Amino acid sequence: MTLYVDSNIFIFAATDKGALGRDCRAFIGLLSEKKVNCAASYLVVDEVMWVLRKNVGKGNAVRIAKALLSLPVKWVEVDRAVMIRMLEVCESTALDPRDAIHVSSMRKAGLSRILSEDRDFDGLEGVERMSVSEFVHRQA
C-alpha cells in the first residue's frame, strides 16, 4: 500500500513534543527504513519550510527540508495538469487551494489514501484520510 503524505506529518515530527510528534517521527523512521511506501507533492517541501522557519528558525528549517528530500518518497511534480485538477477540486469542494493541490497530486499518483492530521480531507469523494497515530499503531 502506498500512502500520500501531507506536510503536517513532517511539521509535527519537528515541532510536537507529545504523542503526535512521537508518532510522526515513528512514521518517518518506518519510511526511512523503507517499511512503508509513500508519495508526496513537492508542495510539501514548501509548506514544511514555510511553517518551520517560524518555529525552529530558517537554518534548521533548511536542514529539515534537505533531510525530507532525502527520504524514499515518490515525489509528485506539480505541473499544469495538477493545477488544472486543483481548480476543479476547488470548484467542487470547500478545500483551500493548497489542500486541493494535494488531492490533485494524489490523483496524479493514482492514490486515494492520505496520511494527514487535517480533517479537511474527511468526507471527500475518493479520498480516505488516516491519522498518523492510527497508521503507526497498526504497524506495531
C-alpha positions in Angstrom: 0.0 0.0 0.0 1.3 3.4 -0.9 0.2 6.4 1.0 0.2 10.1 0.1 1.8 12.1 3.0 0.6 15.5 3.9 3.1 18.2 5.1 1.7 18.3 8.6 3.2 14.9 9.4 6.7 16.3 8.8 5.9 19.5 10.6 4.6 17.8 13.7 7.6 15.5 13.7 9.8 18.6 14.0 7.7 20.6 16.4 5.4 18.5 18.5 6.9 17.1 21.8 3.9 14.9 22.7 2.4 11.7 21.4 1.5 13.2 18.0 5.1 14.2 17.3 6.4 10.9 18.5 4.0 9.1 16.1 5.1 11.3 13.3 8.8 10.6 14.0 8.0 6.9 14.2 6.3 7.1 10.7 9.4 8.8 9.3 11.5 6.0 10.8 9.4 3.5 9.0 9.7 5.5 5.8 13.5 5.8 6.2 13.7 2.0 6.7 11.6 1.5 3.6 9.0 -0.3 5.6 6.3 1.9 4.1 5.8 3.4 0.6 4.6 6.9 0.2 4.3 9.7 -2.2 4.1 13.5 -1.7 3.9 16.6 -3.8 6.9 18.9 -4.0 4.5 21.4 -2.4 5.1 19.5 0.9 8.7 20.9 1.0 7.5 24.4 0.6 4.8 24.0 3.3 7.3 22.5 5.7 9.8 25.3 5.1 7.1 28.0 5.5 6.0 26.7 8.9 9.3 25.5 10.3 11.2 28.7 9.5 8.9 30.4 12.0 9.1 27.6 14.6 12.7 26.4 14.5 14.5 29.1 12.5 15.5 29.3 8.9 18.7 27.3 9.2 17.0 24.4 11.0 14.1 24.5 8.5 16.5 24.2 5.6 18.3 21.3 7.2 15.0 19.5 7.8 13.8 20.2 4.3 17.0 18.7 2.9 16.5 15.7 5.1 12.9 15.4 3.8 14.1 15.4 0.2 16.5 12.6 1.0 13.7 10.3 2.2 12.5 7.5 -0.1 9.4 9.3 -1.2 7.9 9.2 -4.7 7.8 12.9 -5.4 4.9 14.1 -7.5 5.6 17.0 -9.9 3.3 20.0 -9.6 2.6 20.6 -13.3 -0.1 22.2 -15.4 -2.3 19.2 -15.2 -2.1 19.1 -11.4 -3.0 22.8 -11.3 -6.0 22.4 -13.6 -7.3 19.5 -11.5 -6.7 21.6 -8.4 -9.1 24.2 -9.8 -11.6 21.5 -10.4 -11.3 20.3 -6.8 -11.6 23.9 -5.6 -14.8 24.3 -7.6 -16.4 21.2 -6.2 -15.2 21.2 -2.6 -14.6 23.6 0.3 -10.8 22.8 0.2 -8.3 25.6 0.1 -6.0 25.7 -3.0 -3.0 24.1 -1.2 -5.1 21.1 0.0 -6.7 20.9 -3.4 -3.1 20.6 -4.9 -2.5 17.7 -2.6 -5.7 16.0 -3.7 -4.8 16.6 -7.3 -1.3 15.3 -6.7 -2.7 12.2 -5.0 -4.9 11.5 -8.1 -2.0 12.1 -10.4 -0.1 9.4 -8.4 -3.1 7.1 -8.5 -3.6 7.2 -4.8 -6.7 7.5 -2.6 -5.3 7.3 1.0 -3.7 10.3 2.6 -1.8 10.3 5.9 -2.7 13.6 7.5 -3.9 15.3 10.7 -6.0 17.7 8.6 -9.7 16.8 8.9 -10.5 19.0 5.8 -9.7 15.8 3.8 -12.5 13.9 5.6 -15.6 13.2 3.5 -14.1 13.9 0.1 -15.1 11.6 -2.6 -12.3 9.2 -3.4 -10.1 10.3 -0.5 -9.5 8.3 2.7 -7.7 10.2 5.4 -5.8 8.2 8.0 -4.2 9.8 11.1 -0.5 9.1 11.7 -1.3 7.6 15.1 -3.8 5.2 13.6 -1.2 4.2 10.9 1.7 3.8 13.3 -0.3 1.7 15.8 -1.5 -0.6 13.0 2.2 -1.2 12.1 3.2 -2.2 15.6 
